[in-house]
Amino acid sequence: MKNLVTKFWFISLLVSGVFLFSQTVQAEELTMFEGEIRLLDGDFVYKLNNQNYNLSANANLLNELAIDFSGTAADFAKLPALEIQKFLGKILKTTDKKLFYVFAHNGEVVEIANPDWQMSLWQIDQVNARQPRAVGGHDLSVEQEIQEAARAVAGVVDVPAPTELSLLADLINQERALYNLPALIVDEKLSSVAQDKADEMNRLDYFSHVSPSGMTPGKRLDKFKYSWLKMGENLAKTHEKNATAAQVFNLWKNSATHYANMLSKDYKILGLAQQGQFWAQELVGN
């Protein structure tokens, strides 16, 4: 497991499945905080009461460290804010024997699912590597500005109708602008990586960051000889094949892990693709 996680070296998101990776980050750069699950030297580590627990070395620690909660995750979400504060940064075991982690910064819960508990910890680490940012100004994307200028001189410039993928890129960058984050640059080669992922999920009818053959998001980038230091991946599967960009964007926005990926200051480049009901978003920082 340690060798596997090291290859996926997570530094900073969905999904529905969400992942972030780094090949060169050093352990001292990942500051541990009380009550947070973090990836450190290739292991998932949980710090509580000034004690670090290596969850990768002993998965049973998840159960041993869990606090019994007399209810379900839905019951927890109904608790008053003052009650939730007592559980911040804790691992909970609900009455239906499920494990949940309570994010220390906002009290949201995420299930630590079996048998893919490593994936759950990966997603948790992704969120814990960030803190919410203050809301700032709002700017239109360059593409939108060009389109609006074209409408002002109708008949002079023939602007093609935007595709759902270009609209999706605009929605992501508009959201980033709300937090004073720079717009992501849509890259054709990175979109090819995303297309390869979306095509494969559609062809093999699976929905996971790791393909049935064991290919991870990082390996897929390597397959395309795409240079990267940090990367993230958001995936979505819609109910219909003709879903709109807004529908897919809202799916990601309403997921804490996917939303954190889209707002990460670590990413500069964006790749988007869609095939049938499957959508893929690749994010890279070099």
Contacts in CASP RR format, 6 or more apart in sequence:
PFRMAT RR
TARGET T0000
AUTHOR 0000-0000-0000
METHOD contacts of the structure
MODEL  1
MKNLVTKFWFISLLVSGVFLFSQTVQAEELTMFEGEIRLLDGDFVYKLNN
QNYNLSANANLLNELAIDFSGTAADFAKLPALEIQKFLGKILKTTDKKLF
YVFAHNGEVVEIANPDWQMSLWQIDQVNARQPRAVGGHDLSVEQEIQEAA
RAVAGVVDVPAPTELSLLADLINQERALYNLPALIVDEKLSSVAQDKADE
MNRLDYFSHVSPSGMTPGKRLDKFKYSWLKMGENLAKTHEKNATAAQVFN
LWKNSATHYANMLSKDYKILGLAQQGQFWAQELVGN
1 56 0 8 1.000
1 118 0 8 1.000
2 42 0 8 1.000
2 43 0 8 1.000
2 56 0 8 1.000
4 118 0 8 1.000
5 39 0 8 1.000
5 42 0 8 1.000
5 43 0 8 1.000
5 44 0 8 1.000
5 56 0 8 1.000
5 118 0 8 1.000
6 42 0 8 1.000
7 216 0 8 1.000
7 218 0 8 1.000
7 219 0 8 1.000
8 19 0 8 1.000
8 21 0 8 1.000
8 122 0 8 1.000
8 216 0 8 1.000
8 217 0 8 1.000
8 218 0 8 1.000
9 21 0 8 1.000
9 22 0 8 1.000
9 23 0 8 1.000
9 25 0 8 1.000
9 39 0 8 1.000
9 42 0 8 1.000
10 19 0 8 1.000
10 20 0 8 1.000
10 21 0 8 1.000
10 22 0 8 1.000
10 39 0 8 1.000
10 122 0 8 1.000
10 125 0 8 1.000
10 126 0 8 1.000
10 129 0 8 1.000
11 20 0 8 1.000
11 21 0 8 1.000
11 22 0 8 1.000
11 25 0 8 1.000
11 30 0 8 1.000
11 39 0 8 1.000
11 129 0 8 1.000
11 230 0 8 1.000
11 266 0 8 1.000
12 20 0 8 1.000
12 22 0 8 1.000
12 126 0 8 1.000
12 129 0 8 1.000
12 130 0 8 1.000
12 230 0 8 1.000
12 232 0 8 1.000
12 260 0 8 1.000
12 261 0 8 1.000
12 264 0 8 1.000
12 266 0 8 1.000
13 19 0 8 1.000
13 20 0 8 1.000
13 123 0 8 1.000
13 126 0 8 1.000
13 127 0 8 1.000
13 232 0 8 1.000
13 233 0 8 1.000
13 234 0 8 1.000
13 257 0 8 1.000
13 258 0 8 1.000
13 259 0 8 1.000
13 260 0 8 1.000
13 261 0 8 1.000
13 262 0 8 1.000
13 264 0 8 1.000
13 283 0 8 1.000
14 123 0 8 1.000
14 233 0 8 1.000
14 234 0 8 1.000
14 235 0 8 1.000
14 236 0 8 1.000
14 252 0 8 1.000
14 255 0 8 1.000
14 257 0 8 1.000
14 258 0 8 1.000
14 261 0 8 1.000
15 123 0 8 1.000
15 209 0 8 1.000
15 233 0 8 1.000
15 234 0 8 1.000
15 235 0 8 1.000
15 236 0 8 1.000
15 255 0 8 1.000
15 257 0 8 1.000
15 258 0 8 1.000
16 234 0 8 1.000
16 235 0 8 1.000
16 236 0 8 1.000
16 237 0 8 1.000
16 251 0 8 1.000
16 252 0 8 1.000
16 255 0 8 1.000
16 257 0 8 1.000
16 258 0 8 1.000
17 119 0 8 1.000
17 123 0 8 1.000
17 208 0 8 1.000
17 209 0 8 1.000
17 233 0 8 1.000
17 234 0 8 1.000
17 235 0 8 1.000
17 257 0 8 1.000
17 258 0 8 1.000
18 122 0 8 1.000
18 123 0 8 1.000
18 126 0 8 1.000
18 209 0 8 1.000
18 232 0 8 1.000
18 233 0 8 1.000
18 234 0 8 1.000
18 255 0 8 1.000
18 257 0 8 1.000
18 258 0 8 1.000
18 260 0 8 1.000
18 261 0 8 1.000
19 122 0 8 1.000
19 123 0 8 1.000
19 126 0 8 1.000
19 209 0 8 1.000
19 216 0 8 1.000
19 217 0 8 1.000
19 231 0 8 1.000
19 232 0 8 1.000
19 233 0 8 1.000
20 125 0 8 1.000
20 126 0 8 1.000
20 129 0 8 1.000
20 230 0 8 1.000
20 231 0 8 1.000
20 232 0 8 1.000
20 261 0 8 1.000
20 264 0 8 1.000
20 266 0 8 1.000
21 217 0 8 1.000
21 218 0 8 1.000
21 228 0 8 1.000
21 230 0 8 1.000
21 231 0 8 1.000
21 232 0 8 1.000
22 229 0 8 1.000
22 230 0 8 1.000
23 228 0 8 1.000
23 229 0 8 1.000
24 229 0 8 1.000
27 40 0 8 1.000
27 41 0 8 1.000
30 38 0 8 1.000
30 39 0 8 1.000
30 40 0 8 1.000
30 129 0 8 1.000
32 38 0 8 1.000
32 40 0 8 1.000
32 45 0 8 1.000
32 47 0 8 1.000
32 52 0 8 1.000
33 47 0 8 1.000
33 104 0 8 1.000
33 128 0 8 1.000
34 47 0 8 1.000
34 48 0 8 1.000
34 49 0 8 1.000
34 50 0 8 1.000
34 89 0 8 1.000
34 104 0 8 1.000
35 46 0 8 1.000
35 47 0 8 1.000
35 48 0 8 1.000
35 88 0 8 1.000
35 89 0 8 1.000
35 90 0 8 1.000
35 104 0 8 1.000
36 46 0 8 1.000
36 47 0 8 1.000
36 89 0 8 1.000
36 104 0 8 1.000
36 128 0 8 1.000
37 44 0 8 1.000
37 45 0 8 1.000
37 46 0 8 1.000
37 55 0 8 1.000
37 101 0 8 1.000
37 121 0 8 1.000
37 124 0 8 1.000
37 125 0 8 1.000
37 128 0 8 1.000
38 44 0 8 1.000
38 45 0 8 1.000
38 46 0 8 1.000
38 47 0 8 1.000
38 125 0 8 1.000
38 128 0 8 1.000
38 129 0 8 1.000
39 45 0 8 1.000
39 121 0 8 1.000
39 122 0 8 1.000
39 125 0 8 1.000
42 56 0 8 1.000
43 54 0 8 1.000
43 55 0 8 1.000
43 56 0 8 1.000
43 57 0 8 1.000
44 54 0 8 1.000
44 55 0 8 1.000
44 56 0 8 1.000
44 118 0 8 1.000
44 121 0 8 1.000
44 122 0 8 1.000
44 125 0 8 1.000
45 52 0 8 1.000
45 53 0 8 1.000
45 54 0 8 1.000
45 55 0 8 1.000
45 56 0 8 1.000
46 52 0 8 1.000
46 53 0 8 1.000
46 55 0 8 1.000
46 61 0 8 1.000
46 65 0 8 1.000
46 91 0 8 1.000
47 53 0 8 1.000
48 65 0 8 1.000
48 89 0 8 1.000
48 90 0 8 1.000
53 61 0 8 1.000
53 65 0 8 1.000
54 61 0 8 1.000
55 61 0 8 1.000
55 62 0 8 1.000
55 121 0 8 1.000
56 118 0 8 1.000
59 117 0 8 1.000
62 91 0 8 1.000
62 99 0 8 1.000
62 112 0 8 1.000
62 117 0 8 1.000
63 93 0 8 1.000
63 99 0 8 1.000
65 91 0 8 1.000
66 91 0 8 1.000
66 92 0 8 1.000
66 93 0 8 1.000
66 99 0 8 1.000
67 87 0 8 1.000
67 90 0 8 1.000
67 91 0 8 1.000
67 92 0 8 1.000
67 93 0 8 1.000
68 92 0 8 1.000
68 93 0 8 1.000
69 75 0 8 1.000
69 76 0 8 1.000
69 87 0 8 1.000
69 92 0 8 1.000
69 93 0 8 1.000
69 94 0 8 1.000
69 95 0 8 1.000
69 100 0 8 1.000
70 95 0 8 1.000
71 94 0 8 1.000
71 95 0 8 1.000
71 96 0 8 1.000
72 94 0 8 1.000
72 95 0 8 1.000
72 96 0 8 1.000
72 98 0 8 1.000
73 94 0 8 1.000
73 98 0 8 1.000
73 100 0 8 1.000
73 109 0 8 1.000
73 111 0 8 1.000
75 94 0 8 1.000
76 84 0 8 1.000
76 87 0 8 1.000
76 92 0 8 1.000
76 94 0 8 1.000
76 100 0 8 1.000
76 102 0 8 1.000
76 109 0 8 1.000
77 109 0 8 1.000
84 102 0 8 1.000
84 107 0 8 1.000
87 102 0 8 1.000
87 107 0 8 1.000
88 102 0 8 1.000
88 103 0 8 1.000
88 104 0 8 1.000
88 105 0 8 1.000
88 107 0 8 1.000
89 101 0 8 1.000
89 102 0 8 1.000
89 103 0 8 1.000
89 104 0 8 1.000
90 101 0 8 1.000
90 102 0 8 1.000
91 99 0 8 1.000
91 100 0 8 1.000
91 101 0 8 1.000
91 102 0 8 1.000
91 112 0 8 1.000
92 99 0 8 1.000
92 100 0 8 1.000
92 101 0 8 1.000
92 102 0 8 1.000
92 109 0 8 1.000
93 99 0 8 1.000
94 100 0 8 1.000
98 111 0 8 1.000
99 111 0 8 1.000
99 112 0 8 1.000
99 117 0 8 1.000
100 109 0 8 1.000
100 110 0 8 1.000
100 111 0 8 1.000
100 112 0 8 1.000
101 109 0 8 1.000
101 110 0 8 1.000
101 112 0 8 1.000
101 120 0 8 1.000
101 124 0 8 1.000
102 108 0 8 1.000
102 109 0 8 1.000
103 109 0 8 1.000
103 110 0 8 1.000
103 124 0 8 1.000
103 127 0 8 1.000
103 128 0 8 1.000
103 256 0 8 1.000
104 128 0 8 1.000
105 128 0 8 1.000
105 131 0 8 1.000
105 132 0 8 1.000
106 132 0 8 1.000
106 256 0 8 1.000
108 256 0 8 1.000
110 120 0 8 1.000
110 123 0 8 1.000
110 124 0 8 1.000
110 127 0 8 1.000
110 256 0 8 1.000
110 257 0 8 1.000
111 120 0 8 1.000
112 120 0 8 1.000
112 121 0 8 1.000
112 124 0 8 1.000
113 119 0 8 1.000
113 120 0 8 1.000
119 209 0 8 1.000
123 257 0 8 1.000
126 257 0 8 1.000
126 260 0 8 1.000
126 261 0 8 1.000
127 256 0 8 1.000
127 257 0 8 1.000
127 260 0 8 1.000
130 260 0 8 1.000
130 263 0 8 1.000
130 264 0 8 1.000
133 179 0 8 1.000
133 180 0 8 1.000
133 181 0 8 1.000
133 263 0 8 1.000
134 179 0 8 1.000
134 180 0 8 1.000
135 178 0 8 1.000
135 179 0 8 1.000
136 178 0 8 1.000
136 179 0 8 1.000
136 180 0 8 1.000
137 177 0 8 1.000
137 178 0 8 1.000
137 180 0 8 1.000
138 174 0 8 1.000
138 177 0 8 1.000
138 178 0 8 1.000
139 174 0 8 1.000
139 177 0 8 1.000
139 183 0 8 1.000
140 148 0 8 1.000
140 174 0 8 1.000
141 169 0 8 1.000
141 170 0 8 1.000
141 173 0 8 1.000
141 174 0 8 1.000
141 183 0 8 1.000
142 183 0 8 1.000
143 162 0 8 1.000
143 166 0 8 1.000
143 169 0 8 1.000
143 170 0 8 1.000
144 170 0 8 1.000
146 159 0 8 1.000
147 159 0 8 1.000
147 162 0 8 1.000
149 157 0 8 1.000
150 156 0 8 1.000
150 157 0 8 1.000
150 158 0 8 1.000
150 159 0 8 1.000
151 159 0 8 1.000
162 170 0 8 1.000
164 244 0 8 1.000
164 245 0 8 1.000
164 274 0 8 1.000
165 191 0 8 1.000
165 245 0 8 1.000
165 272 0 8 1.000
165 273 0 8 1.000
165 274 0 8 1.000
166 186 0 8 1.000
167 244 0 8 1.000
167 245 0 8 1.000
167 246 0 8 1.000
168 245 0 8 1.000
168 248 0 8 1.000
168 249 0 8 1.000
168 272 0 8 1.000
169 184 0 8 1.000
169 186 0 8 1.000
169 270 0 8 1.000
169 272 0 8 1.000
171 245 0 8 1.000
171 246 0 8 1.000
171 249 0 8 1.000
172 184 0 8 1.000
172 249 0 8 1.000
172 262 0 8 1.000
172 270 0 8 1.000
172 281 0 8 1.000
173 183 0 8 1.000
173 184 0 8 1.000
175 249 0 8 1.000
175 253 0 8 1.000
175 262 0 8 1.000
175 263 0 8 1.000
176 182 0 8 1.000
176 183 0 8 1.000
176 184 0 8 1.000
176 262 0 8 1.000
176 263 0 8 1.000
177 183 0 8 1.000
179 263 0 8 1.000
181 263 0 8 1.000
181 265 0 8 1.000
182 268 0 8 1.000
184 267 0 8 1.000
184 268 0 8 1.000
184 269 0 8 1.000
184 270 0 8 1.000
184 283 0 8 1.000
185 268 0 8 1.000
185 269 0 8 1.000
185 270 0 8 1.000
186 269 0 8 1.000
186 270 0 8 1.000
186 271 0 8 1.000
186 272 0 8 1.000
187 269 0 8 1.000
187 270 0 8 1.000
187 271 0 8 1.000
187 284 0 8 1.000
189 224 0 8 1.000
189 226 0 8 1.000
190 226 0 8 1.000
190 269 0 8 1.000
190 270 0 8 1.000
190 271 0 8 1.000
190 282 0 8 1.000
190 284 0 8 1.000
191 271 0 8 1.000
191 272 0 8 1.000
191 273 0 8 1.000
191 282 0 8 1.000
192 224 0 8 1.000
192 273 0 8 1.000
193 220 0 8 1.000
193 221 0 8 1.000
193 224 0 8 1.000
193 226 0 8 1.000
193 271 0 8 1.000
193 282 0 8 1.000
194 271 0 8 1.000
194 272 0 8 1.000
194 273 0 8 1.000
194 280 0 8 1.000
194 281 0 8 1.000
194 282 0 8 1.000
195 273 0 8 1.000
195 275 0 8 1.000
195 280 0 8 1.000
196 220 0 8 1.000
196 223 0 8 1.000
196 224 0 8 1.000
196 273 0 8 1.000
197 217 0 8 1.000
197 220 0 8 1.000
197 233 0 8 1.000
197 235 0 8 1.000
197 273 0 8 1.000
197 280 0 8 1.000
197 282 0 8 1.000
198 273 0 8 1.000
198 274 0 8 1.000
198 275 0 8 1.000
198 276 0 8 1.000
198 278 0 8 1.000
198 279 0 8 1.000
198 280 0 8 1.000
199 273 0 8 1.000
199 275 0 8 1.000
200 211 0 8 1.000
201 207 0 8 1.000
201 235 0 8 1.000
201 237 0 8 1.000
201 275 0 8 1.000
201 278 0 8 1.000
201 280 0 8 1.000
202 275 0 8 1.000
202 276 0 8 1.000
202 277 0 8 1.000
202 278 0 8 1.000
204 211 0 8 1.000
204 212 0 8 1.000
206 212 0 8 1.000
207 235 0 8 1.000
207 237 0 8 1.000
207 278 0 8 1.000
208 235 0 8 1.000
209 216 0 8 1.000
209 217 0 8 1.000
209 233 0 8 1.000
209 235 0 8 1.000
210 216 0 8 1.000
215 223 0 8 1.000
217 231 0 8 1.000
217 232 0 8 1.000
217 233 0 8 1.000
217 282 0 8 1.000
218 228 0 8 1.000
218 231 0 8 1.000
221 228 0 8 1.000
221 231 0 8 1.000
221 282 0 8 1.000
221 284 0 8 1.000
226 284 0 8 1.000
227 286 0 8 1.000
228 284 0 8 1.000
228 285 0 8 1.000
228 286 0 8 1.000
229 285 0 8 1.000
229 286 0 8 1.000
230 266 0 8 1.000
230 267 0 8 1.000
230 284 0 8 1.000
230 285 0 8 1.000
230 286 0 8 1.000
231 282 0 8 1.000
231 283 0 8 1.000
231 284 0 8 1.000
231 285 0 8 1.000
232 261 0 8 1.000
232 264 0 8 1.000
232 267 0 8 1.000
232 282 0 8 1.000
232 283 0 8 1.000
232 284 0 8 1.000
233 261 0 8 1.000
233 280 0 8 1.000
233 281 0 8 1.000
233 282 0 8 1.000
233 283 0 8 1.000
234 252 0 8 1.000
234 258 0 8 1.000
234 261 0 8 1.000
234 262 0 8 1.000
234 280 0 8 1.000
234 281 0 8 1.000
234 283 0 8 1.000
235 278 0 8 1.000
235 279 0 8 1.000
235 280 0 8 1.000
235 281 0 8 1.000
236 248 0 8 1.000
236 251 0 8 1.000
236 252 0 8 1.000
236 278 0 8 1.000
236 279 0 8 1.000
236 281 0 8 1.000
237 277 0 8 1.000
237 278 0 8 1.000
237 279 0 8 1.000
238 247 0 8 1.000
238 248 0 8 1.000
238 251 0 8 1.000
238 277 0 8 1.000
238 279 0 8 1.000
239 277 0 8 1.000
240 277 0 8 1.000
241 276 0 8 1.000
241 277 0 8 1.000
243 277 0 8 1.000
243 279 0 8 1.000
248 274 0 8 1.000
248 279 0 8 1.000
251 258 0 8 1.000
252 258 0 8 1.000
252 259 0 8 1.000
252 261 0 8 1.000
252 262 0 8 1.000
252 281 0 8 1.000
253 259 0 8 1.000
253 262 0 8 1.000
261 267 0 8 1.000
261 281 0 8 1.000
261 283 0 8 1.000
262 281 0 8 1.000
262 283 0 8 1.000
264 283 0 8 1.000
266 285 0 8 1.000
267 283 0 8 1.000
267 284 0 8 1.000
267 285 0 8 1.000
268 284 0 8 1.000
268 285 0 8 1.000
268 286 0 8 1.000
269 283 0 8 1.000
269 284 0 8 1.000
269 285 0 8 1.000
269 286 0 8 1.000
270 281 0 8 1.000
270 282 0 8 1.000
270 283 0 8 1.000
271 281 0 8 1.000
271 282 0 8 1.000
271 283 0 8 1.000
272 279 0 8 1.000
272 280 0 8 1.000
272 281 0 8 1.000
272 282 0 8 1.000
273 279 0 8 1.000
273 280 0 8 1.000
274 280 0 8 1.000
END
